[in-house]
């Protein structure tokens, strides 16, 4: 069912358990206006509470922009200085989410648009997409970009934030920011295919795998290894841990129960 929280953001969950959250302001380049921020916050809350939704895709309507960033006009009108940490809803940074997410980038992902795409676990982009941390060009800042050091090399990260120049989707793929490239207009379809590949795995194993990746970015090697074994205990002791090998031996698809 598709819903519009503020008419600016839509939410749809397929029978496969794939939720699609779409910014619906293409005429405004899907910028992060107040109504879009409120819509995103409500949509992410719905996703987390939706028992039928197992993975989410974040995208923007139209082909010109995934999200062109903050609403500069609003910033001028409000005299915005340091933005509150929770001003823009960012997956896992200021939103509590326990399920995986994919950004489907079509067109421009600039400033705050880069930020919300960066917050997702995975990212696909159309070949005509562009990514840019453009804050230095308008006298603003990008403290939110700090996690990029775990995604791309330091020298490249430095150039991106110092010059404010956008990079192409091909360059984003080359440096490891983007998982997959697709033809223009196919970002959502590409992300949906990737979501299906993720959902083929056992739910508890997927949760433990995601947590292991995040632990590894925040801890030293030995501590991360110890914690990784700990977070996998539930998966190892689940019914699915027996179902997977059994299905393989019987040459059939496993039937996951998530327990």
FITIPA-685109 format. One record per residue (C-alpha): residue number from 1; residue in three letters; x, y, z. Coordinates in steps of 0.001 Angstrom, whole numbers, plus 500000, padded with zeros to 6 digits. Example, Ala and Ser with C-alpha at 12.3 -4.5 7.8 and 13.67 -1.06 7.14 Angstrom:
FITIPA-685109
<num->1, residu->ALA, px->512300, py->495500, pz->507800> .
<num->2, residu->SER, px->513670, py->498940, pz->507140> .
//
This chain:
FITIPA-685109
<num->1, residu->UNK, px->500000, py->500000, pz->500000> .
<num->2, residu->UNK, px->501291, py->503460, pz->499069> .
<num->3, residu->UNK, px->500820, py->506278, pz->501537> .
<num->4, residu->UNK, px->501831, py->509917, pz->501658> .
<num->5, residu->UNK, px->502689, py->511233, pz->505079> .
<num->6, residu->UNK, px->502871, py->514898, pz->504109> .
<num->7, residu->UNK, px->502411, py->514445, pz->500357> .
<num->8, residu->UNK, px->506160, py->514993, pz->500151> .
<num->9, residu->UNK, px->507262, py->511425, pz->500908> .
<num->10, residu->UNK, px->505597, py->508184, pz->499848> .
<num->11, residu->UNK, px->505862, py->504727, pz->501419> .
<num->12, residu->UNK, px->505113, py->501475, pz->499629> .
<num->13, residu->UNK, px->505781, py->497901, pz->500739> .
<num->14, residu->UNK, px->505692, py->495070, pz->498230> .
<num->15, residu->UNK, px->504549, py->491517, pz->498884> .
<num->16, residu->UNK, px->508244, py->490553, pz->498911> .
<num->17, residu->UNK, px->508882, py->492721, pz->501953> .
<num->18, residu->UNK, px->510653, py->495540, pz->500090> .
<num->19, residu->UNK, px->509641, py->498995, pz->501315> .
<num->20, residu->UNK, px->510193, py->501912, pz->498950> .
<num->21, residu->UNK, px->510508, py->505358, pz->500514> .
<num->22, residu->UNK, px->510453, py->508102, pz->497883> .
<num->23, residu->UNK, px->510923, py->511850, pz->498192> .
<num->24, residu->UNK, px->508124, py->513303, pz->496092> .
<num->25, residu->UNK, px->509212, py->516846, pz->495309> .
<num->26, residu->UNK, px->510872, py->516558, pz->491867> .
<num->27, residu->UNK, px->509955, py->520169, pz->491022> .
<num->28, residu->UNK, px->512089, py->521234, pz->494006> .
<num->29, residu->UNK, px->514863, py->518776, pz->493161> .
<num->30, residu->UNK, px->513682, py->516773, pz->496172> .
<num->31, residu->UNK, px->515443, py->519179, pz->498538> .
<num->32, residu->UNK, px->515215, py->518580, pz->502267> .
<num->33, residu->UNK, px->512543, py->521101, pz->503116> .
<num->34, residu->UNK, px->510694, py->520911, pz->506421> .
<num->35, residu->UNK, px->507843, py->518879, pz->504918> .
<num->36, residu->UNK, px->510288, py->516432, pz->503326> .
<num->37, residu->UNK, px->512184, py->516025, pz->506601> .
<num->38, residu->UNK, px->508958, py->515368, pz->508474> .
<num->39, residu->UNK, px->507836, py->512932, pz->505801> .
<num->40, residu->UNK, px->511121, py->511027, pz->505876> .
<num->41, residu->UNK, px->511031, py->510759, pz->509669> .
<num->42, residu->UNK, px->507509, py->509355, pz->509556> .
<num->43, residu->UNK, px->508319, py->506990, pz->506677> .
<num->44, residu->UNK, px->511395, py->505564, pz->508393> .
<num->45, residu->UNK, px->509368, py->505052, pz->511587> .
<num->46, residu->UNK, px->506742, py->503215, pz->509573> .
<num->47, residu->UNK, px->509381, py->501000, pz->507989> .
<num->48, residu->UNK, px->510877, py->500033, pz->511346> .
<num->49, residu->UNK, px->507418, py->499223, pz->512752> .
<num->50, residu->UNK, px->506186, py->497402, pz->509629> .
<num->51, residu->UNK, px->506455, py->493670, pz->510304> .
<num->52, residu->UNK, px->506039, py->492938, pz->506588> .
<num->53, residu->UNK, px->508958, py->495183, pz->505566> .
<num->54, residu->UNK, px->512359, py->493480, pz->505667> .
<num->55, residu->UNK, px->514454, py->495951, pz->503679> .
<num->56, residu->UNK, px->513966, py->499542, pz->502500> .
<num->57, residu->UNK, px->514938, py->501428, pz->499366> .
<num->58, residu->UNK, px->515306, py->505210, pz->499598> .
<num->59, residu->UNK, px->514910, py->507128, pz->496359> .
<num->60, residu->UNK, px->513662, py->510384, pz->494851> .
<num->61, residu->UNK, px->510908, py->510904, pz->492301> .
<num->62, residu->UNK, px->511953, py->512198, pz->488881> .
<num->63, residu->UNK, px->515263, py->511781, pz->487088> .
<num->64, residu->UNK, px->516988, py->515114, pz->487727> .
<num->65, residu->UNK, px->517648, py->514722, pz->491433> .
<num->66, residu->UNK, px->517713, py->512039, pz->494084> .
<num->67, residu->UNK, px->517994, py->514880, pz->496575> .
<num->68, residu->UNK, px->519750, py->518197, pz->495976> .
<num->69, residu->UNK, px->520391, py->518772, pz->499682> .
<num->70, residu->UNK, px->519093, py->521248, pz->502224> .
<num->71, residu->UNK, px->516579, py->523978, pz->501481> .
<num->72, residu->UNK, px->518905, py->527014, pz->501239> .
<num->73, residu->UNK, px->515966, py->529411, pz->501047> .
<num->74, residu->UNK, px->514663, py->528030, pz->504327> .
<num->75, residu->UNK, px->518124, py->528385, pz->505888> .
<num->76, residu->UNK, px->518192, py->532086, pz->504949> .
<num->77, residu->UNK, px->514666, py->532694, pz->506227> .
<num->78, residu->UNK, px->515348, py->530994, pz->509573> .
<num->79, residu->UNK, px->518911, py->532249, pz->509990> .
<num->80, residu->UNK, px->520048, py->528673, pz->510552> .
<num->81, residu->UNK, px->523455, py->528370, pz->512166> .
<num->82, residu->UNK, px->524541, py->524951, pz->513492> .
<num->83, residu->UNK, px->521821, py->522484, pz->512462> .
<num->84, residu->UNK, px->520555, py->520132, pz->515198> .
<num->85, residu->UNK, px->521963, py->516601, pz->514873> .
<num->86, residu->UNK, px->518461, py->515255, pz->514287> .
<num->87, residu->UNK, px->517334, py->517964, pz->511860> .
<num->88, residu->UNK, px->517637, py->515663, pz->508843> .
<num->89, residu->UNK, px->516611, py->512024, pz->509385> .
<num->90, residu->UNK, px->519636, py->509842, pz->508561> .
<num->91, residu->UNK, px->519386, py->506028, pz->508744> .
<num->92, residu->UNK, px->521295, py->504594, pz->511730> .
<num->93, residu->UNK, px->522838, py->507982, pz->512605> .
<num->94, residu->UNK, px->519872, py->509616, pz->514321> .
<num->95, residu->UNK, px->517211, py->507039, pz->513477> .
<num->96, residu->UNK, px->516942, py->503667, pz->515174> .
<num->97, residu->UNK, px->516680, py->501077, pz->512408> .
<num->98, residu->UNK, px->517280, py->497351, pz->512732> .
<num->99, residu->UNK, px->516781, py->496368, pz->509092> .
<num->100, residu->UNK, px->518961, py->496896, pz->505988> .
<num->101, residu->UNK, px->518586, py->499823, pz->503607> .
<num->102, residu->UNK, px->519544, py->500685, pz->500033> .
<num->103, residu->UNK, px->519830, py->504113, pz->498393> .
<num->104, residu->UNK, px->518674, py->504220, pz->494760> .
<num->105, residu->UNK, px->520290, py->507393, pz->493423> .
<num->106, residu->UNK, px->518815, py->508933, pz->490302> .
<num->107, residu->UNK, px->520245, py->512311, pz->489309> .
<num->108, residu->UNK, px->521932, py->514646, pz->491780> .
<num->109, residu->UNK, px->522803, py->513629, pz->495355> .
<num->110, residu->UNK, px->524324, py->516805, pz->496730> .
<num->111, residu->UNK, px->525132, py->517851, pz->500314> .
<num->112, residu->UNK, px->522253, py->516517, pz->502440> .
<num->113, residu->UNK, px->521308, py->514269, pz->499517> .
<num->114, residu->UNK, px->524749, py->512653, pz->499712> .
<num->115, residu->UNK, px->524297, py->512434, pz->503486> .
<num->116, residu->UNK, px->521063, py->510418, pz->503389> .
<num->117, residu->UNK, px->522425, py->508154, pz->500646> .
<num->118, residu->UNK, px->525626, py->507643, pz->502647> .
<num->119, residu->UNK, px->523563, py->506639, pz->505670> .
<num->120, residu->UNK, px->522066, py->503655, pz->503844> .
<num->121, residu->UNK, px->523841, py->500283, pz->503948> .
<num->122, residu->UNK, px->524105, py->499912, pz->500171> .
<num->123, residu->UNK, px->523869, py->502260, pz->497210> .
<num->124, residu->UNK, px->523048, py->501874, pz->493529> .
<num->125, residu->UNK, px->523136, py->504758, pz->491065> .
<num->126, residu->UNK, px->522061, py->505508, pz->487538> .
<num->127, residu->UNK, px->524933, py->506315, pz->485182> .
<num->128, residu->UNK, px->523807, py->509955, pz->484931> .
<num->129, residu->UNK, px->523797, py->510475, pz->488717> .
<num->130, residu->UNK, px->526185, py->512852, pz->490438> .
<num->131, residu->UNK, px->527432, py->513012, pz->494011> .
<num->132, residu->UNK, px->528725, py->516129, pz->495694> .
<num->133, residu->UNK, px->529569, py->517441, pz->499158> .
<num->134, residu->UNK, px->529104, py->521053, pz->498148> .
<num->135, residu->UNK, px->528938, py->522791, pz->501536> .
<num->136, residu->UNK, px->532224, py->524722, pz->501186> .
<num->137, residu->UNK, px->530747, py->526529, pz->498206> .
<num->138, residu->UNK, px->527915, py->528012, pz->500255> .
<num->139, residu->UNK, px->529752, py->528570, pz->503524> .
<num->140, residu->UNK, px->528184, py->525625, pz->505319> .
<num->141, residu->UNK, px->529764, py->522440, pz->506702> .
<num->142, residu->UNK, px->529723, py->518644, pz->506379> .
<num->143, residu->UNK, px->530582, py->517127, pz->509788> .
<num->144, residu->UNK, px->528205, py->514313, pz->508877> .
<num->145, residu->UNK, px->530724, py->513133, pz->506261> .
<num->146, residu->UNK, px->533114, py->511754, pz->508917> .
<num->147, residu->UNK, px->532037, py->508100, pz->508371> .
<num->148, residu->UNK, px->533239, py->508379, pz->504760> .
<num->149, residu->UNK, px->536752, py->507561, pz->505969> .
<num->150, residu->UNK, px->535517, py->503972, pz->506368> .
<num->151, residu->UNK, px->534146, py->503921, pz->502815> .
<num->152, residu->UNK, px->536637, py->505699, pz->500561> .
<num->153, residu->UNK, px->540379, py->506564, pz->500640> .
<num->154, residu->UNK, px->541497, py->509598, pz->502663> .
<num->155, residu->UNK, px->542999, py->511550, pz->499743> .
<num->156, residu->UNK, px->539811, py->511195, pz->497711> .
<num->157, residu->UNK, px->537648, py->512125, pz->500698> .
<num->158, residu->UNK, px->539827, py->515196, pz->501252> .
<num->159, residu->UNK, px->539509, py->516354, pz->497635> .
<num->160, residu->UNK, px->535741, py->515918, pz->497641> .
<num->161, residu->UNK, px->535163, py->518036, pz->500753> .
<num->162, residu->UNK, px->537809, py->520679, pz->499975> .
<num->163, residu->UNK, px->536782, py->521384, pz->496387> .
<num->164, residu->UNK, px->533035, py->520854, pz->496695> .
<num->165, residu->UNK, px->533089, py->519578, pz->493109> .
<num->166, residu->UNK, px->530595, py->516818, pz->492251> .
<num->167, residu->UNK, px->531809, py->513452, pz->491036> .
<num->168, residu->UNK, px->530139, py->511245, pz->488453> .
<num->169, residu->UNK, px->528356, py->507998, pz->489224> .
<num->170, residu->UNK, px->531175, py->506149, pz->487463> .
<num->171, residu->UNK, px->533747, py->507792, pz->489757> .
<num->172, residu->UNK, px->531596, py->507034, pz->492803> .
<num->173, residu->UNK, px->531523, py->503384, pz->491744> .
<num->174, residu->UNK, px->535278, py->503389, pz->491101> .
<num->175, residu->UNK, px->536107, py->504633, pz->494618> .
<num->176, residu->UNK, px->533689, py->502238, pz->496314> .
<num->177, residu->UNK, px->530909, py->504645, pz->497303> .
<num->178, residu->UNK, px->528413, py->502950, pz->494965> .
<num->179, residu->UNK, px->527764, py->499207, pz->494809> .
<num->180, residu->UNK, px->526184, py->499015, pz->491367> .
<num->181, residu->UNK, px->525642, py->501212, pz->488310> .
<num->182, residu->UNK, px->522622, py->501063, pz->486043> .
<num->183, residu->UNK, px->521131, py->502812, pz->483048> .
<num->184, residu->UNK, px->519273, py->506121, pz->483522> .
<num->185, residu->UNK, px->515773, py->505504, pz->484819> .
<num->186, residu->UNK, px->516683, py->502079, pz->486199> .
<num->187, residu->UNK, px->517944, py->502939, pz->489689> .
<num->188, residu->UNK, px->514852, py->501718, pz->491508> .
<num->189, residu->UNK, px->514717, py->498502, pz->489470> .
<num->190, residu->UNK, px->518423, py->497894, pz->490132> .
<num->191, residu->UNK, px->517963, py->498512, pz->493856> .
<num->192, residu->UNK, px->514968, py->496180, pz->493910> .
<num->193, residu->UNK, px->517025, py->493396, pz->492354> .
<num->194, residu->UNK, px->519761, py->493947, pz->494935> .
<num->195, residu->UNK, px->517134, py->493896, pz->497696> .
<num->196, residu->UNK, px->515873, py->490527, pz->496439> .
<num->197, residu->UNK, px->519408, py->489156, pz->496565> .
<num->198, residu->UNK, px->519760, py->490330, pz->500162> .
<num->199, residu->UNK, px->516386, py->488890, pz->501170> .
<num->200, residu->UNK, px->517394, py->485473, pz->499860> .
<num->201, residu->UNK, px->519473, py->485135, pz->503030> .
<num->202, residu->UNK, px->518246, py->484007, pz->506438> .
<num->203, residu->UNK, px->516863, py->486968, pz->508447> .
<num->204, residu->UNK, px->518884, py->486378, pz->511625> .
<num->205, residu->UNK, px->522065, py->485783, pz->509642> .
<num->206, residu->UNK, px->521491, py->489019, pz->507726> .
<num->207, residu->UNK, px->521045, py->490982, pz->510943> .
<num->208, residu->UNK, px->524227, py->489523, pz->512421> .
<num->209, residu->UNK, px->526172, py->490143, pz->509201> .
<num->210, residu->UNK, px->525125, py->493793, pz->509102> .
<num->211, residu->UNK, px->526009, py->494294, pz->512758> .
<num->212, residu->UNK, px->529414, py->492692, pz->512198> .
<num->213, residu->UNK, px->530234, py->495165, pz->509431> .
<num->214, residu->UNK, px->529292, py->498103, pz->511645> .
<num->215, residu->UNK, px->531239, py->496743, pz->514620> .
<num->216, residu->UNK, px->534293, py->496376, pz->512410> .
<num->217, residu->UNK, px->534235, py->500093, pz->511559> .
<num->218, residu->UNK, px->534059, py->501155, pz->515199> .
<num->219, residu->UNK, px->536369, py->498743, pz->517048> .
<num->220, residu->UNK, px->539878, py->497410, pz->516924> .
<num->221, residu->UNK, px->540458, py->494047, pz->515249> .
<num->222, residu->UNK, px->540411, py->491810, pz->518340> .
<num->223, residu->UNK, px->537429, py->493512, pz->519970> .
<num->224, residu->UNK, px->535442, py->493442, pz->516731> .
<num->225, residu->UNK, px->536208, py->489750, pz->516256> .
<num->226, residu->UNK, px->535009, py->488907, pz->519769> .
<num->227, residu->UNK, px->531828, py->490936, pz->519343> .
<num->228, residu->UNK, px->531167, py->489445, pz->515909> .
<num->229, residu->UNK, px->531121, py->485940, pz->517354> .
<num->230, residu->UNK, px->528775, py->487120, pz->520092> .
<num->231, residu->UNK, px->526255, py->488742, pz->517749> .
<num->232, residu->UNK, px->526122, py->485586, pz->515612> .
<num->233, residu->UNK, px->525106, py->483319, pz->518499> .
<num->234, residu->UNK, px->521387, py->483852, pz->517942> .
<num->235, residu->UNK, px->521705, py->482977, pz->514253> .
<num->236, residu->UNK, px->523769, py->479860, pz->514952> .
<num->237, residu->UNK, px->521184, py->478584, pz->517448> .
<num->238, residu->UNK, px->518158, py->479321, pz->515276> .
<num->239, residu->UNK, px->515897, py->476938, pz->513392> .
<num->240, residu->UNK, px->517098, py->478597, pz->510189> .
<num->241, residu->UNK, px->520650, py->477432, pz->510918> .
<num->242, residu->UNK, px->519376, py->473872, pz->510560> .
<num->243, residu->UNK, px->517023, py->474630, pz->507681> .
<num->244, residu->UNK, px->519760, py->476108, pz->505475> .
<num->245, residu->UNK, px->522044, py->473037, pz->505364> .
<num->246, residu->UNK, px->519000, py->470750, pz->505142> .
<num->247, residu->UNK, px->517641, py->472625, pz->502124> .
<num->248, residu->UNK, px->521056, py->472525, pz->500466> .
<num->249, residu->UNK, px->521299, py->468774, pz->500980> .
<num->250, residu->UNK, px->517773, py->468298, pz->499639> .
<num->251, residu->UNK, px->518487, py->470573, pz->496648> .
<num->252, residu->UNK, px->515651, py->472992, pz->497348> .
<num->253, residu->UNK, px->515199, py->476590, pz->498384> .
<num->254, residu->UNK, px->515272, py->477148, pz->502151> .
<num->255, residu->UNK, px->512131, py->478291, pz->503930> .
<num->256, residu->UNK, px->513270, py->480916, pz->506419> .
<num->257, residu->UNK, px->511356, py->481461, pz->509641> .
<num->258, residu->UNK, px->513525, py->484137, pz->511210> .
<num->259, residu->UNK, px->513854, py->482154, pz->514410> .
//
